[in-house]
């Protein structure tokens, strides 16, 4: 069975971007919520800063969408490569 490259790319992008958006919005409403998570994310994504501002939440979401899409694409590609017929290994 092969994975859909487009489906996995979109699913991972929306999942990871949505996660950062969700935590970022909750952090705007409740200042202590997810602060350690957002600091960790800001150490990985160079344009995102855990400064509790709406533009930063959008930047983090965009970074998460791109990162999730790349990770989902690579996962689906690797899965499809290694799930080929047994004599190809």
DRENTORDO-44913 format. One record per residue (C-alpha): residue number from 0; residue in three letters; chain; x, y, z. Coordinates in nm, 2 decimals, always signed. Layout:
% residues N
NUM | ALA | A | X | Y | Z
...
//
This chain:
% residues 89
0 | UNK | A | +0.00 | +0.00 | +0.00
1 | UNK | A | +0.13 | +0.34 | -0.09
2 | UNK | A | +0.06 | +0.67 | +0.09
3 | UNK | A | -0.07 | +0.97 | -0.09
4 | UNK | A | +0.21 | +1.22 | -0.11
5 | UNK | A | -0.03 | +1.52 | -0.14
6 | UNK | A | -0.26 | +1.39 | +0.13
7 | UNK | A | +0.02 | +1.33 | +0.38
8 | UNK | A | +0.18 | +1.66 | +0.30
9 | UNK | A | -0.14 | +1.85 | +0.36
10 | UNK | A | -0.24 | +1.65 | +0.67
11 | UNK | A | +0.10 | +1.71 | +0.84
12 | UNK | A | +0.11 | +2.08 | +0.74
13 | UNK | A | -0.24 | +2.14 | +0.88
14 | UNK | A | -0.18 | +1.94 | +1.19
15 | UNK | A | +0.15 | +2.10 | +1.29
16 | UNK | A | +0.05 | +2.45 | +1.18
17 | UNK | A | -0.28 | +2.41 | +1.36
18 | UNK | A | -0.11 | +2.30 | +1.67
19 | UNK | A | +0.11 | +2.61 | +1.68
20 | UNK | A | -0.19 | +2.83 | +1.60
21 | UNK | A | -0.40 | +2.67 | +1.87
22 | UNK | A | -0.13 | +2.71 | +2.14
23 | UNK | A | -0.04 | +3.06 | +2.03
24 | UNK | A | -0.40 | +3.18 | +2.05
25 | UNK | A | -0.45 | +3.02 | +2.39
26 | UNK | A | -0.14 | +3.19 | +2.50
27 | UNK | A | -0.28 | +3.52 | +2.40
28 | UNK | A | -0.59 | +3.46 | +2.61
29 | UNK | A | -0.40 | +3.29 | +2.91
30 | UNK | A | -0.05 | +3.42 | +2.94
31 | UNK | A | +0.10 | +3.12 | +3.11
32 | UNK | A | -0.05 | +2.86 | +2.88
33 | UNK | A | +0.21 | +2.69 | +2.65
34 | UNK | A | +0.49 | +2.94 | +2.71
35 | UNK | A | +0.76 | +2.67 | +2.73
36 | UNK | A | +0.63 | +2.52 | +2.41
37 | UNK | A | +0.63 | +2.85 | +2.23
38 | UNK | A | +0.98 | +2.93 | +2.36
39 | UNK | A | +1.10 | +2.59 | +2.22
40 | UNK | A | +0.94 | +2.66 | +1.89
41 | UNK | A | +1.09 | +3.01 | +1.88
42 | UNK | A | +1.44 | +2.85 | +1.92
43 | UNK | A | +1.38 | +2.64 | +1.61
44 | UNK | A | +1.20 | +2.89 | +1.38
45 | UNK | A | +1.42 | +3.20 | +1.32
46 | UNK | A | +1.13 | +3.44 | +1.24
47 | UNK | A | +0.90 | +3.33 | +1.52
48 | UNK | A | +0.93 | +3.50 | +1.86
49 | UNK | A | +0.74 | +3.40 | +2.17
50 | UNK | A | +0.64 | +3.76 | +2.24
51 | UNK | A | +0.26 | +3.71 | +2.28
52 | UNK | A | +0.16 | +3.91 | +1.98
53 | UNK | A | -0.09 | +3.81 | +1.71
54 | UNK | A | +0.15 | +3.87 | +1.42
55 | UNK | A | +0.40 | +3.64 | +1.58
56 | UNK | A | +0.13 | +3.37 | +1.62
57 | UNK | A | +0.06 | +3.40 | +1.24
58 | UNK | A | +0.43 | +3.38 | +1.16
59 | UNK | A | +0.47 | +3.07 | +1.38
60 | UNK | A | +0.16 | +2.92 | +1.21
61 | UNK | A | +0.31 | +2.98 | +0.87
62 | UNK | A | +0.64 | +2.83 | +0.98
63 | UNK | A | +0.46 | +2.53 | +1.12
64 | UNK | A | +0.26 | +2.49 | +0.79
65 | UNK | A | +0.58 | +2.48 | +0.59
66 | UNK | A | +0.77 | +2.26 | +0.83
67 | UNK | A | +0.48 | +2.02 | +0.86
68 | UNK | A | +0.44 | +2.00 | +0.48
69 | UNK | A | +0.81 | +1.92 | +0.43
70 | UNK | A | +0.80 | +1.66 | +0.71
71 | UNK | A | +0.48 | +1.50 | +0.58
72 | UNK | A | +0.61 | +1.49 | +0.22
73 | UNK | A | +0.94 | +1.33 | +0.33
74 | UNK | A | +0.76 | +1.08 | +0.55
75 | UNK | A | +0.53 | +0.98 | +0.27
76 | UNK | A | +0.81 | +0.96 | +0.02
77 | UNK | A | +1.03 | +0.74 | +0.25
78 | UNK | A | +0.73 | +0.52 | +0.34
79 | UNK | A | +0.66 | +0.47 | -0.03
80 | UNK | A | +1.02 | +0.39 | -0.11
81 | UNK | A | +1.06 | +0.13 | +0.17
82 | UNK | A | +0.71 | -0.03 | +0.13
83 | UNK | A | +0.79 | -0.15 | -0.22
84 | UNK | A | +0.80 | -0.51 | -0.33
85 | UNK | A | +1.01 | -0.73 | -0.10
86 | UNK | A | +1.26 | -0.82 | -0.37
87 | UNK | A | +1.36 | -0.46 | -0.41
88 | UNK | A | +1.51 | -0.43 | -0.07
//
